[in-house]
Each structure stands twice: as structure tokens, then as C-alpha cells.
């Protein structure tokens, strides 16, 4: 591994021991060994292009690290997109500059009544007008469509959230993090299993969980179409939840207005041009950050989040982190963190948080990396426009 001579201005280090370089926007000793091994596997793929980019929020994933960018020629890897296709965030600015705690509690109560969380779905199908149109051959989507009518407008679990925030611009903001629910999960697993069968028939090594689908296969177009549908579904899911949040605000504070909707997925693949070639860019837990493009980088329910604009850094494939990134596994957080201390800290900050019991500790702020350090490691990738302080949080 060598350090770039201009590390202070370019922000990355290079591992040059593999077929392709690995460029890291964090110090090598800050990367867990399992995620580093996965990055090395990516760098040695015969169809990988130029280099592998690793964002400062990186941590162990399935086959590919979360917070990584892989560009390929001629193939797509379902596990390099991830099982929650189209997972991402959206933000919306309200016309409010303050919100009283009692009003905030009423708003959060209304949201909880209208937005199912965790494994819960709507009991009745939602208006089909919210669903993206089905164009082309979509066998898995068609199979899951009726179920998806009950899932659209639901938060899901894990690190998904609805958060009310106070911006450094003086306004109250809403941020939502969610994905494509079971329809995306089913599409991802279906095509990853198909890719594994295809690769096994060709004698490929499947030990790295990096099965791929070549462009020459008819299976490629099927996955591509269904992946893009899931991207649209994930956006529609966030939009419907945002509509329910807006209704909750209006129910408590009539006359409130909304503006500046921002949406950014961070689990997807796209055809893009980089370094003079058309390649398939896989972003898994990474946000596109073209020059001037708005995006979101959340911290945790006890720390700041950021609205940013991209700087279009070529070496990161015009990407940035998608959040703070886990520093502690969910199991370890539940086992080792002090529930009373975590709750006390959040209460002292005046945050209406989602930590109630030991099982919630996997989403405690202490289980995430220091967001200030993460942001400091990517000053060459994004420019902070607005800082957001958490006021109230609903977690999946």
C-alpha cells in the first residue's frame, strides 16, 4: 500500500498490490479486515475497470463492502447493487423555522399511525397511481406486484428512518431513508441465484459471493429492467411516506408549506462514462456526487446530518459516502452498549429518539462512525451546504 503524495488535497490512499488499485477515502487501519478482503476481491475481478473506490463510511457487506464503487465492463453483479435495490434517502424543506415539542410529538404520533415500520405493511392496498408503470418484461415484479401494493409507503427495518431536523439555514427539514422493501429483495435474490447457477456451469469460483451476469446473456436485460423498476419503486415508496409526513405536519400546523425535494439512491448500477469508457458503475452504499449535484449524508439519530453538493471527483467515480457507516455490528451493539447511558445522552440533547429497549441499541449513535471524521475524509468529494440537527426520529 502506498500513500498518495498529495493525500491532503486528494483525500485518498492507494493499495497497489492487486490487479487494479484500491483507492480509499479513509486510513487503511480504519478499515475492518473483512471489508478490506472484499475490496481486494473486487480489485482482482477480470472485468473490473480502472480501480476500486472505497468511501469513508465503508464496512463489511455481502460479497462487496458497503460504501464501495465498482465499475465493470460487460457484466453486472447483483451483489454489488445489494438486496435492497434503490435504497436511498429523500429530504424536504418545510416553511417552518421552529416547532414546539408538544406539536412535534403530535406530528410523530400521526406518522406512526400512517406509516408502517419494520415488518409491518398496510392492511389494504394503496392507490395504484403511486406504483411505477410496468414496461417491458418484468417476471419477478409482476409476481410480487400485488404484495407491493401493500408495501409501498412503508419504512422497513434496520437503519431506515424518518427524521425531523433543524437546518443551519434556519428551516425545519424532513429526511427519510428507505428502500424497495420485499420486491427489491426478491428481485435481488432471484437474479443473484440465477447468476450463481450460470457461473457454476462455466466453472467459475463462487466463494467470493460475486456472481455476475454478462451483457451477452438474455438474463442481463431481465435483471436490468427489474433493477430499474425497483429503483422507481423505492423512490415512489419514499414519496408516499413523505406525503404522509406532510399530512401529519398539516394536521398539527395548518398552513405549513414544503419545497426543495431531494432524492438520492445509494444501491444501484448505472451506465456511465468514466475515464473515456462507457462502464457499468455499481454503487453499494455510495451516493452519486456529480459536480453541483445535491445529496444527503446522514449521521445517526444522535448526530448531525448534511445536505451536500458533489464536486464531481473522477477518482471516486463521482461518488461520496451514504452516511456515517457502522463501526459496531448489530449483535455487538445490543450486547455491549449501556441502554441507560445511550438514552440519557439522547434525552439530554432533547431528541425525540427511538431507543426504548436493548434490542434498539443496534441503532444507537455509538454503533456508528464519527460523522465529523467521515465528512473530514471526503472534503474533496462534496461541499457541505446545510447541516441538520436531529429533533425527532422514527426508526424501522
BELDARA-V915215 format. One record per residue. N is the residue number from 1. PHI is phi as a letter, one per 40 degrees, with the letter a starting at -180 (none if undefined). Layout:
# BELDARA-V915215
N_PHI ; N_PHI
This chain:
# BELDARA-V915215
1_none ; 2_b ; 3_c ; 4_d ; 5_d ; 6_b ; 7_d ; 8_c ; 9_b ; 10_c ; 11_g ; 12_b ; 13_b ; 14_b ; 15_b ; 16_b ; 17_c ; 18_b ; 19_d ; 20_b ; 21_c ; 22_b ; 23_b ; 24_b ; 25_c ; 26_a ; 27_c ; 28_d ; 29_c ; 30_c ; 31_b ; 32_c ; 33_c ; 34_c ; 35_c ; 36_c ; 37_c ; 38_c ; 39_c ; 40_c ; 41_d ; 42_c ; 43_c ; 44_c ; 45_c ; 46_c ; 47_b ; 48_c ; 49_b ; 50_g ; 51_a ; 52_b ; 53_b ; 54_b ; 55_c ; 56_c ; 57_c ; 58_c ; 59_a ; 60_d ; 61_b ; 62_b ; 63_g ; 64_b ; 65_c ; 66_c ; 67_g ; 68_b ; 69_b ; 70_b ; 71_b ; 72_b ; 73_b ; 74_g ; 75_a ; 76_b ; 77_b ; 78_d ; 79_c ; 80_c ; 81_c ; 82_h ; 83_c ; 84_b ; 85_d ; 86_g ; 87_d ; 88_a ; 89_b ; 90_b ; 91_b ; 92_a ; 93_c ; 94_c ; 95_c ; 96_c ; 97_b ; 98_a ; 99_a ; 100_c ; 101_d ; 102_c ; 103_c ; 104_c ; 105_c ; 106_c ; 107_c ; 108_c ; 109_c ; 110_c ; 111_c ; 112_c ; 113_c ; 114_b ; 115_b ; 116_c ; 117_b ; 118_g ; 119_c ; 120_c ; 121_b ; 122_c ; 123_c ; 124_b ; 125_c ; 126_c ; 127_d ; 128_c ; 129_c ; 130_c ; 131_c ; 132_c ; 133_c ; 134_c ; 135_b ; 136_g ; 137_c ; 138_b ; 139_c ; 140_c ; 141_d ; 142_c ; 143_c ; 144_c ; 145_d ; 146_c ; 147_c ; 148_c ; 149_c ; 150_c ; 151_c ; 152_c ; 153_g ; 154_b ; 155_c ; 156_g ; 157_b ; 158_g ; 159_c ; 160_c ; 161_a ; 162_b ; 163_b ; 164_c ; 165_b ; 166_b ; 167_c ; 168_c ; 169_c ; 170_g ; 171_b ; 172_c ; 173_b ; 174_b ; 175_b ; 176_b ; 177_b ; 178_a ; 179_b ; 180_b ; 181_f ; 182_c ; 183_c ; 184_c ; 185_c ; 186_c ; 187_c ; 188_d ; 189_c ; 190_c ; 191_c ; 192_c ; 193_c ; 194_c ; 195_c ; 196_c ; 197_c ; 198_c ; 199_c ; 200_c ; 201_c ; 202_c ; 203_g ; 204_c ; 205_c ; 206_b ; 207_c ; 208_c ; 209_f ; 210_b ; 211_c ; 212_b ; 213_b ; 214_c ; 215_d ; 216_c ; 217_c ; 218_c ; 219_c ; 220_c ; 221_c ; 222_c ; 223_c ; 224_d ; 225_c ; 226_c ; 227_d ; 228_c ; 229_c ; 230_c ; 231_c ; 232_c ; 233_c ; 234_c ; 235_c ; 236_c ; 237_c ; 238_c ; 239_c ; 240_c ; 241_c ; 242_c ; 243_c ; 244_c ; 245_c ; 246_d ; 247_c ; 248_c ; 249_c ; 250_c ; 251_c ; 252_b ; 253_b ; 254_d ; 255_g ; 256_c ; 257_b ; 258_b ; 259_a ; 260_g ; 261_c ; 262_b ; 263_b ; 264_a ; 265_c ; 266_b ; 267_b ; 268_a ; 269_b ; 270_a ; 271_c ; 272_a ; 273_b ; 274_a ; 275_f ; 276_g ; 277_b ; 278_c ; 279_b ; 280_c ; 281_c ; 282_c ; 283_b ; 284_b ; 285_g ; 286_a ; 287_b ; 288_c ; 289_b ; 290_c ; 291_d ; 292_g ; 293_c ; 294_c ; 295_a ; 296_b ; 297_b ; 298_c ; 299_c ; 300_a ; 301_c ; 302_b ; 303_b ; 304_c ; 305_b ; 306_b ; 307_c ; 308_b ; 309_b ; 310_c ; 311_b ; 312_g ; 313_c ; 314_c ; 315_c ; 316_c ; 317_f ; 318_f ; 319_b ; 320_a ; 321_c ; 322_b ; 323_i ; 324_c ; 325_g ; 326_c ; 327_b ; 328_a ; 329_c ; 330_c ; 331_c ; 332_c ; 333_c ; 334_c ; 335_c ; 336_b ; 337_c ; 338_c ; 339_d ; 340_c ; 341_c ; 342_c ; 343_c ; 344_d ; 345_c ; 346_c ; 347_c ; 348_c ; 349_c ; 350_g ; 351_c ; 352_c ; 353_b ; 354_b ; 355_c ; 356_b ; 357_a ; 358_d ; 359_c ; 360_c ; 361_c ; 362_c ; 363_b ; 364_c ; 365_d ; 366_c ; 367_c ; 368_b ; 369_c ; 370_c ; 371_c ; 372_c ; 373_c ; 374_c ; 375_c ; 376_c ; 377_c ; 378_b ; 379_c ; 380_c ; 381_b ; 382_a ; 383_b ; 384_c ; 385_b ; 386_a ; 387_c ; 388_b ; 389_c ; 390_c ; 391_b ; 392_a ; 393_b ; 394_b ; 395_b ; 396_c
